[in-house]
């Protein structure tokens, strides 16, 4: 069975060796700036628990996680302070990147992506970001606050350049966010049909993929703090992630799971399933 546990010295790899691993998984249970329903702080732990229910083998890809060299460094302890939490995430990300490993992050709220991408930018100057989400997250501030899960992609664009941020699947955002100049050729809203064009535009450049689970319809994944109607289904998401397989993916994250919003536990299982397939696709 798929097994993601901090108490184990491995993540689905019997020959675990951190020094030889090609990727490191880190949990960042941050839940400080959520504007909707809270609960993302428990997401990494619940994804780990849900992983017990999944097989390591993917019949869709004909691949097995046991054949990959992965390491899981567990969940970081984050204080009730946005600046201090972001600093810890930066330090952990920097250490993983400097050890020449891909970084796989489990949120936590979407703001965790900012320090990770900032550190990746130091290594890969021409980094592109693919942002899959129900929301644009391009507000300049939220209630006067610059650092928020509502503003995270605006801050990311300031680090990597607006022209290097590709957004797809968005169906919600303030009017001002939709009207930002220069976004027409980089924004593919409402569904994931534009993913092939994005992949072709990026080519062989290094790319970071950030996936907000609320891109899925609430009927598929109710366990999120800011559900948005008219979302996509699981199979369409997986098809898009498979198309991204040809890219040079140097890291990815899965964010905004709020397990307490789904007492059935199915949302955490879906998140664990996405993690499993993404690891097989990009490592």
N, C-alpha and C positions, 0 to 999 in steps of 0.2 A: 504493500500500500504506500501511497505517497505520504511522506512523513516530514513535516517541517516543525522542528522543535528546538527551542533554545537549550534544553537540557541535554540533547544529543550533540555529539561532536561532528555531526554531518547533516547534510540535507540531501537525502536520497542518493547518497554515494558511499558505497561500502569502503572505498579506498580514499576516504576524505583526507586531504592534506591542504591546509590553507595556502602554503607556499606554492603548491602546484595548481591550485584552483584558478580557473579563468574568470570567475565572477564571484562577487560577494553580495549576499542578501542582507539588508539591514532594515529593521523596523523603526519607524519614527512616529511614535504615538502622540502626535501633537494635535491638540483640540482647543485652541485658544482664540481664534478669530472667526469661527464659524458663525455665519449670519442666519442660518436656518436652525435645524434641530441638531443638537450636539450628540456626540457618541463616537466620533472618529478615533478617539484615543484608545479604544479597545480593539480597533480593527486588526492591527498586526497579530495580536494574540489569537483572535477569533479565526483569522485566516490560517494560522498554524494549526489550530484545533480542527478546523474543517478539512485540512489537508490529509488527515488520517483516513478520510472516507474515499480518497481518490487513488486509483492505481497509478504507478509510475509510467506505465506504457500508454502511449497515445495511438490508437488505431487510425485516427485521422491523418497523422503525420508519419506513422510507422517508425516511431522513435521512442526511446526509453530514457527517462531522466537518470537512471542508474549508469548510463553510459557517459554522462557529463561530469566534469570536474567542477563542483560547486562548493562554496562554503557559506555558512549562515552564521553571522556574528550576533544574531539576536536583536532584541529591542533595546533601543537606547533609553536611558532615563532622562526625561526632559523636565525642567522646572516650569513653574507657572509664570514665565516671563517670555515674551516673544523674542526680544533681542538675544537673550541667553540661550533659548532653544535653537534659534537659527544659527548661533555661533557653534553650538555642539554639532548640529547637522553638518555645518561647513567643515569642521575639523574631521569628523568621521568620513565624510565624502572625500576630502583631500587625501586622507590616509589610504583609502581604497584605491583611488585613482593613481596615486604615486606608487602603489604596489602592482600597477599594470593590470588591474582587473576591471572588468565591467561592473558598474554599480547598479544593483536592482533594489529599489526602495519600496517599502510598504508604508503607506500613510494610514492613519493620520490625514489631516486636512491638506488641501492643495498647496498651501503656502510652503510646505516642505520642499517643493520643486525648486523654489528660488535659490536657496544656497547650494543645492546640488548642481544646478545648471551653471551657477556662477563659478563653481570649482571646475566643472568640466570645460568651461570656456577658457580657463587658463591653460589647459592641455591641448584643446582643439580650437584653434582660433577661428576656423571656418565652420563651427558647429551650426547645424540647423535643428529646429525643434518642431516636432509634430504634436499638436495639442488636440486631443480627442476629448470632447466634453459637451455637455448640454448647454453650458454657459460660456460666454466670451471671456469673462474674468479680466476685462480690459479697462475697468474704471480707473481713473487716476487716483481716486480715494473713495473710501466707504465711510460715511459719517465723519469725514475729516481725517481718517486714518489711512496712511499710505501702504502699510503692510497688512494685508488681509487676503483671505482666500478669494475675495471678490476682485482684488487688484493684482493678483500674482502674475498674470500673463503680461500686464502692462509693465510691471517691473522687469520681467524676463526680457521683454522687447527692448528695454533700455540697456540691457547687458549685451545681448547678442545682435541687436539691430532689428528694427521692425521688419525689414525685408527678409529676415531669416526665420520668421515665425509663421508656420503653416497651421491653420486652424480648420478643423473639420468636425461636422456633426452638431454644431452649435444651433440652438433654437431659442435661446433666451439671452437677454441683455438689455441694458438701457439704450435708449435711442442714440445717445451720444457715442456709445460704444460701437454701434452698427455704422455710424457715420464717420469713423476715423479715416483720415486720408491715407491713400496708398494701400488699403487693405483688400481692394476688390479682387486682385489676382491671387491673393493668399488665403482667402476665406472661402470655405466650401460648406455652407450651412445645411442644416436640416437632415441630411443623410450622409452616408459614407461613399457615395458614388464617385467622388472626386479623388479618391485615394491613389488611383493609378497615375493621374496627372501630377499629383504631389510627388510621388516616387520618381517619376521621370524627371521632374524639375530638380530634385535634390541630387540625383545621380549617385556618385561614389563618395560624396561628402560625408563626414561623420554626422550622425543624427541621434538626438535624444527623443524618446517617445514618452509623453506624459498622458496617462489615461485616467480621467475622472469617471468613475463608474456610473455617475448619474446620466451619462450619455445613453445608457440603456433605458428603455421604457420602464416606468414604475411597475408595470405588470410583470416584468421580467426580474427586476431588481428593486424591491421596495425599500431595502435597507440602506438608505442614504439620507443625508440631512436636508438636501434641497432637491427633491424629486421634481421632474419636469415632464408634463404629458407629451405625447407624440414622439416618443423616443424610438431607438432602433432595437432590433432583437439580437439575441446572442449569436446566431449564425452569421448575421451580417457583420457583426463586430469581428468574429473570428476570420471571416473571409478577407476583411480589410487588413487585419494583422498578418495574414499569410502573404498578401500582396507586398507588405513591407519587408518581407523576408530577404529581398534582394539588396536592401539598404545596409550600410555600415552602421549598425546600431551599437552605440558605445554605452548606452544605459537606458533604463526605462523605470517608470514608477507606476504604481496603482494606488489611487487615492480616493478619499471621500466615502469609503464604506462606513456606515453607522449601524453596527450589528443590532443595537437595541431597538431599532426601528423595524426589525423583522424577527419576530419571536420564533418563526419556523426554522431559522438558521440557513435558509436556502441562499440568501444573498452572500453570506460568507463562503459557502460552497462554490458559488459562481465565481467569486473573486479568486478562490484557490485554483479553480479550473483555468481561469484566464492566466494566472501566474504560471501554472504548469505548461500550458501551450506556448506562452511567450518565451519561457526559458528554452524550450526545445527549438523554437523558431530562430532565436537571435544569438544563441551561444554556440 
